[in-house]
């Protein structure tokens, strides 16, 4: 699928040539070898008004970034999984207040970490069951092993869950493993980035009687025509798959072994981070969201569900800065709340940016990022393949350049 600009940027409210600042800025990252290549899409009301690309999808093989380059989404998978789960909410399959233990019995006896080491933790029973809305909002008490912040994170790594998952474990087994480990806090007590959306993916399997890949394909990918989005890159498309790089002393180095994981069908279908996709495919996903759940006659979510998804669900309208534990996040935390699977700007001034309240977003571990600004009808996607995503403030920089280009 090509990325065809269908609307003149000036007609869409951008100052003439101002979006070219994005190109100049990101080409600077390429020239200094901070990352190998990039692609950005800017659209208004679903119409592409600017597409920029530069550098290489594989620098060492001199393969340029192209419109059909396939990128690892990592955590930009999460909003897609959340949308599938919200479709099932519309169908009455569950209530957001339902305990997860109604379907995954291992969560019925969850315990919470209090003190001690990863070898000898002191725990207590939950005072509030893990509920479905806790999974959507990362307030479940679950965590990620890669965070290296708490003894509970260490317990995850001891089970093999770090930046990657064990190769011999499926989703059902992974959820059992996580349920056997203590929660980091009482459910609903705080925000912590976690495997919550992966557990939500397992609930989708319970609610539909389908494997997660089938449910995602039938409910989102096929209706939206996202033909290049999958859980791996098949052999016939391998020449389009971007190489994966890691930051190293101001340079970027290729990660061949880790990159190869995207060339094999995964045993563990990770709803929190397992998809690969193209900019054109994800543009269609964003266009559906900015159009309140519908695209080209395909109704994915009702407008009310999109509104519910993209409101701040943290208690007392708190932001992540005030409610999160010492936790990694794919977005800045000040002035930013969290909805059902996406972050939500709640205070533009506190966020110290151009980005207005109501804008929702999320990013992935390899520095990909998207945001949807309903007030401006604006959707932007940023694609590169650099681990870790917090290496450079490129996401806020692109936001700054895009909004500064608007004249109306």
PALO-385308 format. One record per residue (C-alpha): residue number from 0; residue in one letter; x, y, z. Coordinates in steps of 0.2 Angstrom, whole numbers, plus 5000, padded with zeros to 4 digits. Layout:
BEGIN
DRENMAR num residu   px   py   pz
DRENMAR NUM      A    X    Y    Z
...
//
This chain:
BEGIN
DRENMAR num residu   px   py   pz
DRENMAR   0      X 5000 5000 5000
DRENMAR   1      X 5008 5017 4995
DRENMAR   2      X 5008 5033 5005
DRENMAR   3      X 5000 5045 4993
DRENMAR   4      X 4998 5063 4998
DRENMAR   5      X 4980 5067 4993
DRENMAR   6      X 4979 5085 5000
DRENMAR   7      X 4990 5100 4999
DRENMAR   8      X 4998 5105 5016
DRENMAR   9      X 4993 5123 5013
DRENMAR  10      X 4975 5118 5010
DRENMAR  11      X 4976 5108 5026
DRENMAR  12      X 4981 5122 5036
DRENMAR  13      X 5000 5121 5036
DRENMAR  14      X 5012 5135 5032
DRENMAR  15      X 5020 5132 5015
DRENMAR  16      X 5036 5121 5017
DRENMAR  17      X 5036 5122 5036
DRENMAR  18      X 5034 5103 5038
DRENMAR  19      X 5051 5101 5029
DRENMAR  20      X 5058 5105 5045
DRENMAR  21      X 5054 5088 5051
DRENMAR  22      X 5064 5081 5037
DRENMAR  23      X 5079 5092 5040
DRENMAR  24      X 5078 5087 5059
DRENMAR  25      X 5077 5069 5057
DRENMAR  26      X 5090 5068 5043
DRENMAR  27      X 5102 5076 5056
DRENMAR  28      X 5099 5060 5066
DRENMAR  29      X 5103 5049 5051
DRENMAR  30      X 5119 5060 5047
DRENMAR  31      X 5126 5058 5064
DRENMAR  32      X 5122 5039 5064
DRENMAR  33      X 5110 5041 5079
DRENMAR  34      X 5098 5030 5069
DRENMAR  35      X 5098 5023 5052
DRENMAR  36      X 5082 5029 5044
DRENMAR  37      X 5065 5036 5047
DRENMAR  38      X 5048 5039 5040
DRENMAR  39      X 5034 5051 5046
DRENMAR  40      X 5016 5053 5040
DRENMAR  41      X 5005 5068 5044
DRENMAR  42      X 4987 5068 5040
DRENMAR  43      X 4972 5079 5043
DRENMAR  44      X 4954 5072 5044
DRENMAR  45      X 4962 5055 5037
DRENMAR  46      X 4970 5064 5022
DRENMAR  47      X 4988 5062 5020
DRENMAR  48      X 4996 5079 5018
DRENMAR  49      X 5014 5076 5020
DRENMAR  50      X 5025 5060 5020
DRENMAR  51      X 5044 5061 5024
DRENMAR  52      X 5057 5048 5024
DRENMAR  53      X 5076 5047 5025
DRENMAR  54      X 5091 5036 5028
DRENMAR  55      X 5090 5017 5027
DRENMAR  56      X 5079 5002 5033
DRENMAR  57      X 5096 4992 5033
DRENMAR  58      X 5111 5004 5033
DRENMAR  59      X 5124 4991 5031
DRENMAR  60      X 5116 4984 5015
DRENMAR  61      X 5112 5002 5008
DRENMAR  62      X 5093 4998 5008
DRENMAR  63      X 5083 5014 5009
DRENMAR  64      X 5068 5017 5018
DRENMAR  65      X 5053 5015 5007
DRENMAR  66      X 5034 5018 5009
DRENMAR  67      X 5032 4999 5010
DRENMAR  68      X 5045 4996 5023
DRENMAR  69      X 5039 4985 5037
DRENMAR  70      X 5043 4991 5055
DRENMAR  71      X 5042 4982 5072
DRENMAR  72      X 5028 4990 5081
DRENMAR  73      X 5032 4983 5098
DRENMAR  74      X 5020 4992 5110
DRENMAR  75      X 5011 5001 5096
DRENMAR  76      X 5002 4984 5096
DRENMAR  77      X 4993 4989 5112
DRENMAR  78      X 4980 5001 5105
DRENMAR  79      X 4975 4988 5092
DRENMAR  80      X 4973 4975 5105
DRENMAR  81      X 4963 4987 5116
DRENMAR  82      X 4952 4991 5101
DRENMAR  83      X 4948 4972 5099
DRENMAR  84      X 4944 4971 5117
DRENMAR  85      X 4932 4986 5116
DRENMAR  86      X 4923 4979 5102
DRENMAR  87      X 4919 4964 5114
DRENMAR  88      X 4914 4977 5127
DRENMAR  89      X 4901 4984 5115
DRENMAR  90      X 4895 4966 5112
DRENMAR  91      X 4892 4964 5131
DRENMAR  92      X 4905 4950 5133
DRENMAR  93      X 4911 4958 5150
DRENMAR  94      X 4909 4974 5161
DRENMAR  95      X 4925 4984 5164
DRENMAR  96      X 4922 4981 5183
DRENMAR  97      X 4923 4962 5181
DRENMAR  98      X 4937 4953 5190
DRENMAR  99      X 4949 4945 5178
DRENMAR 100      X 4948 4929 5189
DRENMAR 101      X 4931 4926 5181
DRENMAR 102      X 4940 4919 5166
DRENMAR 103      X 4958 4917 5172
DRENMAR 104      X 4956 4907 5188
DRENMAR 105      X 4974 4909 5193
DRENMAR 106      X 4971 4928 5196
DRENMAR 107      X 4958 4924 5210
DRENMAR 108      X 4971 4921 5223
DRENMAR 109      X 4983 4935 5218
DRENMAR 110      X 4995 4942 5231
DRENMAR 111      X 5004 4959 5232
DRENMAR 112      X 5022 4962 5236
DRENMAR 113      X 5026 4971 5252
DRENMAR 114      X 5044 4969 5255
DRENMAR 115      X 5059 4958 5254
DRENMAR 116      X 5070 4951 5240
DRENMAR 117      X 5065 4943 5224
DRENMAR 118      X 5071 4926 5232
DRENMAR 119      X 5061 4929 5249
DRENMAR 120      X 5047 4941 5246
DRENMAR 121      X 5034 4946 5259
DRENMAR 122      X 5017 4947 5251
DRENMAR 123      X 4999 4950 5257
DRENMAR 124      X 4982 4946 5249
DRENMAR 125      X 4974 4958 5237
DRENMAR 126      X 4961 4969 5245
DRENMAR 127      X 4953 4973 5228
DRENMAR 128      X 4953 4960 5213
DRENMAR 129      X 4962 4963 5197
DRENMAR 130      X 4948 4970 5186
DRENMAR 131      X 4947 4972 5167
DRENMAR 132      X 4949 4990 5168
DRENMAR 133      X 4965 4988 5178
DRENMAR 134      X 4972 4979 5163
DRENMAR 135      X 4967 4993 5150
DRENMAR 136      X 4974 5006 5161
DRENMAR 137      X 4990 4998 5168
DRENMAR 138      X 4984 4999 5186
DRENMAR 139      X 4984 4981 5189
DRENMAR 140      X 5000 4979 5199
DRENMAR 141      X 5008 4969 5185
DRENMAR 142      X 5025 4974 5178
DRENMAR 143      X 5038 4971 5165
DRENMAR 144      X 5055 4962 5168
DRENMAR 145      X 5065 4974 5158
DRENMAR 146      X 5062 4989 5170
DRENMAR 147      X 5075 4983 5182
DRENMAR 148      X 5067 4993 5196
DRENMAR 149      X 5059 4981 5209
DRENMAR 150      X 5062 4964 5216
DRENMAR 151      X 5046 4959 5206
DRENMAR 152      X 5054 4964 5190
DRENMAR 153      X 5068 4953 5194
DRENMAR 154      X 5056 4939 5197
DRENMAR 155      X 5049 4941 5179
DRENMAR 156      X 5067 4940 5172
DRENMAR 157      X 5070 4924 5182
DRENMAR 158      X 5055 4917 5173
DRENMAR 159      X 5063 4922 5156
DRENMAR 160      X 5052 4938 5153
DRENMAR 161      X 5064 4953 5149
DRENMAR 162      X 5064 4962 5133
DRENMAR 163      X 5060 4946 5125
DRENMAR 164      X 5049 4931 5130
DRENMAR 165      X 5054 4913 5132
DRENMAR 166      X 5053 4904 5115
DRENMAR 167      X 5044 4889 5122
DRENMAR 168      X 5030 4898 5130
DRENMAR 169      X 5012 4902 5123
DRENMAR 170      X 5001 4916 5129
DRENMAR 171      X 4991 4905 5141
DRENMAR 172      X 5007 4899 5149
DRENMAR 173      X 5014 4916 5151
DRENMAR 174      X 4998 4923 5159
DRENMAR 175      X 4999 4908 5171
DRENMAR 176      X 5017 4913 5175
DRENMAR 177      X 5013 4931 5178
DRENMAR 178      X 4998 4927 5189
DRENMAR 179      X 5009 4916 5200
DRENMAR 180      X 5021 4931 5204
DRENMAR 181      X 5016 4944 5216
DRENMAR 182      X 5008 4961 5210
DRENMAR 183      X 5018 4976 5213
DRENMAR 184      X 5004 4985 5222
DRENMAR 185      X 4986 4983 5226
DRENMAR 186      X 4975 4984 5210
DRENMAR 187      X 4970 5002 5206
DRENMAR 188      X 4983 5009 5219
DRENMAR 189      X 4995 5016 5206
DRENMAR 190      X 5000 5015 5187
DRENMAR 191      X 5014 5004 5181
DRENMAR 192      X 5019 5000 5164
DRENMAR 193      X 5016 4981 5162
DRENMAR 194      X 5011 4965 5153
DRENMAR 195      X 4993 4970 5157
DRENMAR 196      X 4988 4972 5139
DRENMAR 197      X 4995 4954 5135
DRENMAR 198      X 4984 4948 5149
DRENMAR 199      X 4969 4957 5140
DRENMAR 200      X 4974 4948 5124
DRENMAR 201      X 4972 4932 5133
DRENMAR 202      X 4954 4937 5139
DRENMAR 203      X 4950 4941 5121
DRENMAR 204      X 4954 4923 5118
DRENMAR 205      X 4942 4918 5132
DRENMAR 206      X 4928 4930 5126
DRENMAR 207      X 4929 4925 5107
DRENMAR 208      X 4934 4906 5108
DRENMAR 209      X 4948 4911 5095
DRENMAR 210      X 4966 4913 5096
DRENMAR 211      X 4972 4931 5098
DRENMAR 212      X 4979 4932 5080
DRENMAR 213      X 4962 4927 5072
DRENMAR 214      X 4952 4939 5083
DRENMAR 215      X 4964 4954 5078
DRENMAR 216      X 4964 4949 5060
DRENMAR 217      X 4945 4947 5058
DRENMAR 218      X 4940 4962 5069
DRENMAR 219      X 4953 4975 5064
DRENMAR 220      X 4966 4971 5051
DRENMAR 221      X 4954 4964 5038
DRENMAR 222      X 4940 4977 5040
DRENMAR 223      X 4953 4991 5039
DRENMAR 224      X 4963 4983 5024
DRENMAR 225      X 4979 4982 5035
DRENMAR 226      X 4986 4969 5024
DRENMAR 227      X 5004 4971 5029
DRENMAR 228      X 5001 4970 5048
DRENMAR 229      X 5005 4953 5056
DRENMAR 230      X 5013 4944 5070
DRENMAR 231      X 5029 4941 5060
DRENMAR 232      X 5036 4946 5043
DRENMAR 233      X 5033 4931 5030
DRENMAR 234      X 5047 4926 5018
DRENMAR 235      X 5040 4935 5003
DRENMAR 236      X 5041 4951 5012
DRENMAR 237      X 5058 4950 5021
DRENMAR 238      X 5066 4961 5009
DRENMAR 239      X 5055 4975 5015
DRENMAR 240      X 5058 4972 5034
DRENMAR 241      X 5069 4985 5043
DRENMAR 242      X 5084 4980 5052
DRENMAR 243      X 5084 4983 5071
DRENMAR 244      X 5097 4994 5079
DRENMAR 245      X 5103 4999 5097
DRENMAR 246      X 5110 5015 5103
DRENMAR 247      X 5128 5014 5107
DRENMAR 248      X 5139 5028 5113
DRENMAR 249      X 5131 5041 5101
DRENMAR 250      X 5131 5028 5087
DRENMAR 251      X 5118 5014 5082
DRENMAR 252      X 5123 4996 5080
DRENMAR 253      X 5113 4982 5071
DRENMAR 254      X 5105 4968 5081
DRENMAR 255      X 5104 4954 5069
DRENMAR 256      X 5099 4941 5082
DRENMAR 257      X 5085 4951 5090
DRENMAR 258      X 5080 4957 5073
DRENMAR 259      X 5077 4939 5067
DRENMAR 260      X 5063 4936 5079
DRENMAR 261      X 5052 4946 5068
DRENMAR 262      X 5055 4933 5054
DRENMAR 263      X 5047 4918 5064
DRENMAR 264      X 5029 4915 5069
DRENMAR 265      X 5029 4918 5088
DRENMAR 266      X 5022 4904 5100
DRENMAR 267      X 5017 4918 5112
DRENMAR 268      X 5005 4930 5103
DRENMAR 269      X 5009 4946 5113
DRENMAR 270      X 4995 4958 5112
DRENMAR 271      X 5006 4970 5121
DRENMAR 272      X 5020 4971 5108
DRENMAR 273      X 5020 4957 5095
DRENMAR 274      X 5014 4965 5078
DRENMAR 275      X 5024 4971 5063
DRENMAR 276      X 5017 4984 5051
DRENMAR 277      X 5019 4998 5038
DRENMAR 278      X 5016 5016 5040
DRENMAR 279      X 5002 5015 5027
DRENMAR 280      X 4993 5001 5037
DRENMAR 281      X 4995 5011 5054
DRENMAR 282      X 4989 5027 5045
DRENMAR 283      X 4972 5018 5042
DRENMAR 284      X 4971 5013 5060
DRENMAR 285      X 4974 5031 5066
DRENMAR 286      X 4962 5037 5053
DRENMAR 287      X 4948 5026 5060
DRENMAR 288      X 4951 5033 5077
DRENMAR 289      X 4951 5051 5072
DRENMAR 290      X 4935 5047 5062
DRENMAR 291      X 4927 5041 5079
DRENMAR 292      X 4928 5023 5075
DRENMAR 293      X 4924 5021 5056
DRENMAR 294      X 4934 5021 5040
DRENMAR 295      X 4928 5018 5022
DRENMAR 296      X 4911 5011 5028
DRENMAR 297      X 4919 4999 5040
DRENMAR 298      X 4913 5003 5058
DRENMAR 299      X 4926 4997 5070
DRENMAR 300      X 4920 5005 5086
DRENMAR 301      X 4905 5016 5090
DRENMAR 302      X 4909 5035 5093
DRENMAR 303      X 4905 5033 5111
DRENMAR 304      X 4917 5019 5114
DRENMAR 305      X 4931 5029 5106
DRENMAR 306      X 4926 5044 5117
DRENMAR 307      X 4927 5032 5132
DRENMAR 308      X 4944 5024 5127
DRENMAR 309      X 4952 5041 5125
DRENMAR 310      X 4947 5049 5141
DRENMAR 311      X 4958 5049 5157
DRENMAR 312      X 4954 5035 5168
DRENMAR 313      X 4966 5038 5182
DRENMAR 314      X 4958 5042 5199
DRENMAR 315      X 4953 5060 5202
DRENMAR 316      X 4960 5065 5184
DRENMAR 317      X 4978 5063 5190
DRENMAR 318      X 4992 5063 5178
DRENMAR 319      X 5005 5049 5176
DRENMAR 320      X 5018 5060 5185
DRENMAR 321      X 5007 5059 5201
DRENMAR 322      X 5000 5042 5200
DRENMAR 323      X 5014 5031 5192
DRENMAR 324      X 5026 5021 5202
DRENMAR 325      X 5045 5023 5197
DRENMAR 326      X 5039 5016 5180
DRENMAR 327      X 5045 5017 5162
DRENMAR 328      X 5032 5025 5150
DRENMAR 329      X 5032 5027 5131
DRENMAR 330      X 5026 5045 5133
DRENMAR 331      X 5030 5060 5145
DRENMAR 332      X 5021 5059 5161
DRENMAR 333      X 5018 5077 5167
DRENMAR 334      X 5001 5083 5161
DRENMAR 335      X 4997 5066 5153
DRENMAR 336      X 4984 5054 5159
DRENMAR 337      X 4979 5036 5153
DRENMAR 338      X 4964 5030 5145
DRENMAR 339      X 4959 5012 5139
DRENMAR 340      X 4975 5007 5130
DRENMAR 341      X 4982 5024 5126
DRENMAR 342      X 4989 5039 5135
DRENMAR 343      X 4979 5055 5135
DRENMAR 344      X 4985 5073 5137
DRENMAR 345      X 4975 5082 5151
DRENMAR 346      X 4985 5098 5153
DRENMAR 347      X 4994 5106 5139
DRENMAR 348      X 5003 5119 5150
DRENMAR 349      X 5009 5106 5162
DRENMAR 350      X 5014 5095 5148
DRENMAR 351      X 5024 5110 5142
DRENMAR 352      X 5020 5107 5123
DRENMAR 353      X 5009 5112 5109
DRENMAR 354      X 4999 5097 5111
DRENMAR 355      X 4981 5100 5116
DRENMAR 356      X 4971 5091 5129
DRENMAR 357      X 4962 5076 5122
DRENMAR 358      X 4976 5071 5111
DRENMAR 359      X 4980 5052 5113
DRENMAR 360      X 4995 5042 5109
DRENMAR 361      X 5007 5028 5112
DRENMAR 362      X 5024 5022 5106
DRENMAR 363      X 5035 5007 5104
DRENMAR 364      X 5051 5001 5111
DRENMAR 365      X 5060 5004 5094
DRENMAR 366      X 5056 5022 5095
DRENMAR 367      X 5040 5022 5084
DRENMAR 368      X 5026 5033 5089
DRENMAR 369      X 5009 5039 5085
DRENMAR 370      X 4997 5052 5090
DRENMAR 371      X 4979 5057 5086
DRENMAR 372      X 4973 5075 5090
DRENMAR 373      X 4954 5075 5088
DRENMAR 374      X 4953 5094 5090
DRENMAR 375      X 4964 5097 5075
DRENMAR 376      X 4959 5081 5065
DRENMAR 377      X 4977 5077 5066
DRENMAR 378      X 4986 5060 5065
DRENMAR 379      X 5005 5058 5064
DRENMAR 380      X 5015 5042 5064
DRENMAR 381      X 5034 5041 5067
DRENMAR 382      X 5044 5026 5062
DRENMAR 383      X 5062 5021 5065
DRENMAR 384      X 5070 5005 5073
DRENMAR 385      X 5081 5011 5087
DRENMAR 386      X 5081 5003 5104
DRENMAR 387      X 5078 5009 5117
DRENMAR 388      X 5065 5021 5114
DRENMAR 389      X 5070 5034 5127
DRENMAR 390      X 5087 5036 5119
DRENMAR 391      X 5083 5053 5111
DRENMAR 392      X 5068 5065 5113
DRENMAR 393      X 5063 5063 5095
DRENMAR 394      X 5045 5061 5098
DRENMAR 395      X 5042 5077 5107
DRENMAR 396      X 5054 5086 5094
DRENMAR 397      X 5043 5079 5080
DRENMAR 398      X 5027 5085 5089
DRENMAR 399      X 5035 5102 5091
DRENMAR 400      X 5039 5104 5073
DRENMAR 401      X 5022 5098 5066
DRENMAR 402      X 5012 5109 5077
DRENMAR 403      X 5023 5124 5074
DRENMAR 404      X 5020 5121 5055
DRENMAR 405      X 5001 5124 5058
DRENMAR 406      X 4994 5141 5053
DRENMAR 407      X 4976 5137 5056
//
